[in-house]
Amino acid sequence: MDYCAYYDIKNLQIVDFWPNNLDVSIKNRIRHIWNQEIPRKILQVLSSEDDVTVPKIKEKIGHSMSTLHENIKKLEEAKLIETNMIYIKNKQKIIKPKILFVTKNPKLKKKLTTFLNKGLWVDSRKTHRIIDLLNSKSDKFFTVEEISIKTKIPVDEVMVLLDNWESQITRAFSDFLKDKPFEKRVLYRAKRKK
């Protein structure tokens, strides 16, 4: 993944990018493609699924194969996806995103959910969805964005729910286990010089 774009789930508008210092021309190219319905739906499928093929996209969003191929070519030319041909039983084109699209709550809702979820009112249903995902693929590390995409929980809520495992007070007053059911790693890297 080269980039990450955060969008508001209600109006589908892009609200932020990662990395923060992304070139304006790249941001404009991403916004231009995102504002087109079929490419947006393809990018959403690619962000939430692994090993995506054109028939899988057709199953998820519909449209004719020629329309999908045309839009996949457009996404490839915009450098937002990459395709690889693999040969398992038959020839298949695997499509992988170079950008992830993740939902993010609007600012007011973010403040409210952060306030409510930090403390005694932890949303345990969402926490269990996160833990279930981690347990289902226990050999893999996930970014907060990947967890958000796969659980359909906005990224800011995922951060808060995972951070609650660090709070002794929250864990003592909730139905959380006493030990964290996951391993946490934080990664750092120097900024690239221009």
PLY file of the C-alpha trace (Angstrom):
ply
format ascii 1.0
element vertex 194
property float x
property float y
property float z
element edge 193
property int vertex1
property int vertex2
end_header
0.00 0.00 0.00
1.45 3.34 -1.05
-1.33 5.63 0.22
-4.38 5.71 2.43
-7.42 7.95 1.98
-9.97 8.49 4.74
-13.54 9.26 3.74
-16.77 10.24 5.45
-19.15 7.28 5.13
-22.26 9.50 4.86
-21.28 11.77 1.98
-18.37 9.69 0.59
-16.10 12.76 0.55
-12.39 12.25 1.16
-11.47 13.98 4.42
-7.79 13.11 4.86
-4.78 11.33 3.35
-1.81 9.35 4.57
0.99 10.26 4.33
0.09 13.81 5.29
2.70 15.33 2.98
1.28 13.64 -0.12
1.82 15.67 -3.29
-1.17 17.82 -4.32
-1.22 16.33 -7.84
-1.57 12.82 -6.38
-4.36 13.99 -4.04
-6.19 15.58 -6.98
-5.81 12.42 -9.09
-7.20 10.30 -6.23
-10.14 12.68 -5.67
-10.91 12.77 -9.40
-11.08 8.97 -9.63
-12.95 8.64 -6.30
-15.72 10.98 -7.50
-16.61 8.53 -10.30
-19.11 5.90 -9.12
-17.77 2.70 -10.73
-14.07 3.32 -9.92
-15.07 4.25 -6.34
-17.00 0.99 -5.91
-14.07 -0.99 -7.34
-11.67 0.74 -4.94
-13.98 0.00 -2.00
-14.08 -3.70 -2.92
-10.30 -3.79 -3.33
-9.84 -2.13 0.06
-11.97 -4.71 1.85
-11.13 -7.99 0.06
-7.99 -10.05 -0.58
-7.07 -11.67 -3.92
-9.69 -9.84 -5.95
-10.44 -10.87 -9.53
-12.73 -9.20 -12.07
-15.47 -11.85 -11.59
-15.37 -11.14 -7.83
-15.79 -7.41 -8.50
-18.67 -8.17 -10.88
-20.31 -10.26 -8.17
-19.96 -7.40 -5.63
-20.91 -4.35 -7.72
-22.47 -5.65 -10.91
-21.89 -4.02 -14.35
-20.69 -5.73 -17.49
-17.23 -7.24 -17.78
-16.28 -4.71 -20.48
-17.27 -1.78 -18.22
-15.28 -3.26 -15.35
-12.22 -3.89 -17.54
-12.40 -0.31 -18.84
-12.54 1.10 -15.29
-9.79 -1.22 -14.04
-7.59 0.03 -16.87
-8.40 3.62 -15.82
-7.42 2.83 -12.21
-4.21 1.16 -13.35
-3.28 4.18 -15.50
-3.92 6.42 -12.48
-1.48 4.20 -10.53
-4.06 3.39 -7.85
-4.02 -0.38 -8.49
-1.73 -3.03 -9.88
-2.68 -6.21 -11.67
-0.87 -9.54 -11.88
-1.69 -12.61 -13.92
-1.56 -15.87 -11.97
-2.07 -19.42 -13.14
-3.98 -21.55 -10.64
-6.14 -24.03 -12.54
-6.75 -21.29 -15.10
-5.42 -17.84 -15.93
-6.67 -15.16 -13.53
-5.94 -11.48 -13.17
-5.43 -10.54 -9.51
-6.04 -6.86 -8.74
-4.36 -5.24 -5.75
-4.86 -1.71 -4.47
-1.97 0.71 -4.08
-4.27 2.82 -1.93
-6.66 1.90 0.88
-9.92 3.75 1.42
-10.98 3.83 5.06
-14.09 5.31 6.69
-13.69 8.06 9.23
-16.37 9.61 11.42
-17.27 13.30 11.04
-15.50 15.48 13.65
-18.48 15.87 16.00
-19.29 12.15 15.97
-15.58 11.36 16.42
-15.42 13.52 19.55
-18.62 11.98 20.92
-17.61 8.35 20.28
-14.11 8.99 21.63
-15.61 10.46 24.81
-18.08 7.60 25.24
-15.70 4.78 24.34
-12.85 6.00 26.55
-14.03 4.95 29.93
-16.87 2.84 31.20
-19.10 2.83 28.08
-16.92 0.71 25.85
-18.72 -0.64 22.78
-18.04 -4.32 23.48
-19.78 -5.55 20.28
-17.32 -3.65 18.13
-14.42 -4.70 20.35
-15.42 -8.35 19.91
-15.60 -7.86 16.11
-12.02 -6.56 16.18
-10.79 -9.43 18.36
-12.63 -11.98 16.19
-10.87 -10.60 13.11
-7.47 -10.77 14.81
-8.16 -14.33 15.99
-9.23 -15.43 12.52
-5.83 -14.47 11.10
-3.59 -14.78 14.14
-0.40 -15.16 12.07
-0.77 -11.69 10.50
-0.24 -8.16 11.81
-2.87 -5.59 10.80
-2.72 -1.82 10.61
-5.55 0.13 12.22
-6.74 0.96 8.70
-6.87 -2.71 7.68
-8.83 -3.56 10.83
-11.22 -0.71 10.07
-11.83 -1.90 6.53
-12.34 -5.55 7.42
-14.64 -4.87 10.42
-16.52 -1.93 8.84
-15.80 0.17 11.94
-14.54 3.74 11.33
-10.78 4.02 11.83
-11.00 6.52 14.69
-13.25 4.15 16.67
-10.87 1.23 16.04
-8.01 3.32 17.47
-10.00 4.17 20.59
-11.20 0.60 21.13
-7.68 -0.80 20.79
-6.25 1.93 23.03
-8.75 0.95 25.73
-6.70 -2.21 26.26
-3.94 0.05 27.61
-6.25 1.60 30.20
-6.35 -0.30 33.48
-9.51 1.56 34.55
-11.40 0.69 31.37
-10.36 -2.95 31.56
-11.31 -3.24 35.24
-14.86 -1.95 34.68
-15.61 -3.76 31.45
-16.00 -7.33 30.27
-12.49 -7.27 28.78
-10.17 -10.07 29.66
-7.40 -9.18 32.11
-4.73 -9.83 29.48
-4.75 -8.27 26.03
-5.86 -10.86 23.46
-3.49 -9.43 20.85
0.11 -8.40 20.36
0.75 -4.74 19.64
3.66 -3.46 17.58
4.29 0.16 16.71
6.44 0.93 13.69
8.50 4.03 13.01
10.48 5.09 9.98
12.43 8.21 9.06
10.72 10.62 6.70
11.93 10.46 3.13
13.93 13.48 2.09
12.69 15.29 -0.98
0 1
1 2
2 3
3 4
4 5
5 6
6 7
7 8
8 9
9 10
10 11
11 12
12 13
13 14
14 15
15 16
16 17
17 18
18 19
19 20
20 21
21 22
22 23
23 24
24 25
25 26
26 27
27 28
28 29
29 30
30 31
31 32
32 33
33 34
34 35
35 36
36 37
37 38
38 39
39 40
40 41
41 42
42 43
43 44
44 45
45 46
46 47
47 48
48 49
49 50
50 51
51 52
52 53
53 54
54 55
55 56
56 57
57 58
58 59
59 60
60 61
61 62
62 63
63 64
64 65
65 66
66 67
67 68
68 69
69 70
70 71
71 72
72 73
73 74
74 75
75 76
76 77
77 78
78 79
79 80
80 81
81 82
82 83
83 84
84 85
85 86
86 87
87 88
88 89
89 90
90 91
91 92
92 93
93 94
94 95
95 96
96 97
97 98
98 99
99 100
100 101
101 102
102 103
103 104
104 105
105 106
106 107
107 108
108 109
109 110
110 111
111 112
112 113
113 114
114 115
115 116
116 117
117 118
118 119
119 120
120 121
121 122
122 123
123 124
124 125
125 126
126 127
127 128
128 129
129 130
130 131
131 132
132 133
133 134
134 135
135 136
136 137
137 138
138 139
139 140
140 141
141 142
142 143
143 144
144 145
145 146
146 147
147 148
148 149
149 150
150 151
151 152
152 153
153 154
154 155
155 156
156 157
157 158
158 159
159 160
160 161
161 162
162 163
163 164
164 165
165 166
166 167
167 168
168 169
169 170
170 171
171 172
172 173
173 174
174 175
175 176
176 177
177 178
178 179
179 180
180 181
181 182
182 183
183 184
184 185
185 186
186 187
187 188
188 189
189 190
190 191
191 192
192 193
